[in-house]
Structure formats: structure tokens, C-alpha cells
Amino acid sequence: MAAGVFGSGHLGELTWQVPFEMVDAVLEEAGARERRLRDLPSRVGVYFVLAMGLFPLLGYQMVWQKLTAGLDGQGLPCPSPKALRDVRRRIGVAPVKALFEVLAGPVAWPSVPGVRFGPT
């Protein structure tokens, strides 16, 4: 379990929708957990990949800045684009696919106002 700046609740809104325990479970299931302590844990890599989906027109550094904007002054590592690329490669596709399969689905019944587009 990550502590400090990568501890519970520090990565903002994404951790409300995708809790650490869920990310840890898909990493374990996919065999993508790190085997040694790293500056960029696999869990953070998953959140980075999710943030890349939220900001598709930004480069790695800008996505990282968006992801960690609330952590200024907490001794956060400032990874290079290569380090961010490497964490993406290290976690691979399997955990992100497994996370999608866990999360995909409706968030409300179709009869709830605002859930559907167009006339109901």
C-alpha cells in the first residue's frame, strides 16, 4: 500500500471513482504489481493511463501535471517523459482492460432524468 503523496485520497477525483483497492486488485490479477519499490508504482501508472484518457490532446508531462496538481509542495517526483512511458509499458494492457470490465456499465437506471440522450 502506497503511503505519503501516493497514499489514499491524494490523486483527486479519480480515486473516488476508481478506489485504490480496485486498482490493486486488477494489478494483482494481471500480474502487473511491481516487484521492487519504485518512484512510480504500478498503481500510479494506472491512474496516469486513466488521466491520459481524460486529457487526450496533452503530452505526458502535462497529463502528469493535471493528475498531480493538488500535490504541490509534497515532495512529489517529477518523472521524465521516458519514465512515464516506461510505467505505461510496465503495467501493460491487461490491468486497464480488467479495470474497464469491472467499471463498465450504466451508472443509473434509464428512467433517471439526464442519464439518456434524446427523448425517452
C-alpha positions as CSV (number, residue, x, y, z in Angstrom):
1,M,0.0,0.0,0.0
2,A,1.5,3.3,-1.0
3,A,1.9,6.0,1.6
4,G,2.8,9.6,1.5
5,V,1.9,11.5,-1.6
6,F,0.6,8.4,-3.3
7,G,-1.4,7.4,-0.3
8,S,-5.2,7.1,-0.2
9,G,-7.1,10.1,-1.5
10,H,-4.2,12.0,-2.9
11,L,-4.8,11.5,-6.6
12,G,-8.1,13.5,-6.5
13,E,-11.3,12.7,-8.2
14,L,-10.1,9.5,-9.9
15,T,-9.6,7.8,-6.6
16,W,-13.3,8.5,-5.7
17,Q,-14.5,6.7,-8.9
18,V,-11.7,4.1,-9.0
19,P,-10.6,3.3,-5.5
20,F,-7.0,2.1,-4.7
21,E,-8.3,-1.3,-3.7
22,M,-9.9,-1.8,-7.1
23,V,-6.7,-0.8,-8.9
24,D,-4.6,-3.0,-6.7
25,A,-6.9,-6.0,-7.3
26,V,-6.7,-5.7,-11.1
27,L,-2.9,-5.2,-11.0
28,E,-2.6,-8.4,-8.8
29,E,-5.0,-10.3,-11.1
30,A,-3.0,-9.3,-14.2
31,G,0.4,-10.0,-12.6
32,A,1.4,-6.4,-13.1
33,R,2.4,-5.4,-9.5
34,E,5.9,-4.1,-9.1
35,R,8.4,-6.4,-7.6
36,R,10.5,-3.7,-6.0
37,L,9.9,-0.2,-4.6
38,R,9.8,2.4,-7.4
39,D,9.4,6.1,-7.7
40,L,6.3,5.5,-9.9
41,P,4.4,2.5,-8.5
42,S,2.2,0.4,-10.9
43,R,-0.9,1.8,-9.2
44,V,0.1,5.4,-10.1
45,G,0.7,4.1,-13.6
46,V,-2.9,3.0,-13.9
47,Y,-4.1,6.4,-12.7
48,F,-1.7,8.0,-15.2
49,V,-3.2,6.0,-18.1
50,L,-6.7,6.9,-16.9
51,A,-5.7,10.6,-16.8
52,M,-4.3,10.2,-20.4
53,G,-7.9,9.3,-21.4
54,L,-9.3,12.4,-19.8
55,F,-6.7,14.7,-21.5
56,P,-6.0,13.0,-24.9
57,L,-4.6,16.1,-26.5
58,L,-1.9,16.7,-23.9
59,G,1.6,15.2,-23.7
60,Y,2.9,13.0,-20.9
61,Q,4.3,15.9,-18.8
62,M,1.1,17.9,-19.0
63,V,-1.1,14.9,-18.1
64,W,1.2,14.2,-15.2
65,Q,0.8,17.9,-14.0
66,K,-3.0,17.6,-14.3
67,L,-3.0,14.3,-12.4
68,T,-0.8,15.7,-9.6
69,A,-2.0,19.3,-9.5
70,G,-3.2,19.0,-5.9
71,L,0.1,17.6,-4.6
72,D,2.3,20.7,-5.0
73,G,4.8,21.1,-2.2
74,Q,4.6,17.4,-1.0
75,G,7.9,16.2,-2.4
76,L,6.4,14.6,-5.5
77,P,8.8,13.1,-8.0
78,C,8.9,14.9,-11.4
79,P,9.2,12.0,-13.8
80,S,10.6,12.4,-17.3
81,P,8.5,11.5,-20.3
82,K,10.6,8.4,-20.6
83,A,9.8,7.3,-17.1
84,L,6.1,7.9,-17.7
85,R,6.3,5.9,-21.0
86,D,8.1,3.1,-19.1
87,V,5.5,2.9,-16.4
88,R,2.8,2.6,-19.1
89,R,4.8,-0.2,-20.7
90,R,5.4,-1.9,-17.4
91,I,1.8,-2.2,-16.4
92,G,0.7,-3.2,-19.9
93,V,-2.8,-3.5,-21.3
94,A,-4.2,-6.3,-19.0
95,P,-4.9,-4.3,-15.9
96,V,-6.6,-1.4,-17.8
97,K,-8.7,-3.9,-19.6
98,A,-9.7,-5.6,-16.4
99,L,-10.5,-2.3,-14.8
100,F,-12.7,-1.4,-17.7
101,E,-14.6,-4.7,-17.4
102,V,-15.2,-4.0,-13.7
103,L,-16.3,-0.4,-14.2
104,A,-18.2,-0.6,-17.5
105,G,-22.0,-0.4,-17.2
106,P,-24.7,2.1,-16.6
107,V,-24.4,4.4,-13.6
108,A,-28.2,4.8,-13.2
109,W,-31.5,3.4,-14.5
110,P,-32.5,4.6,-17.9
111,S,-35.6,6.3,-16.4
112,V,-33.4,8.7,-14.3
113,P,-33.6,12.2,-15.9
114,G,-30.4,13.2,-17.6
115,V,-29.0,9.6,-17.9
116,R,-30.1,9.1,-21.5
117,F,-29.5,11.3,-24.6
118,G,-32.6,12.4,-26.5
119,P,-36.2,11.7,-25.9
120,T,-37.2,8.9,-23.5
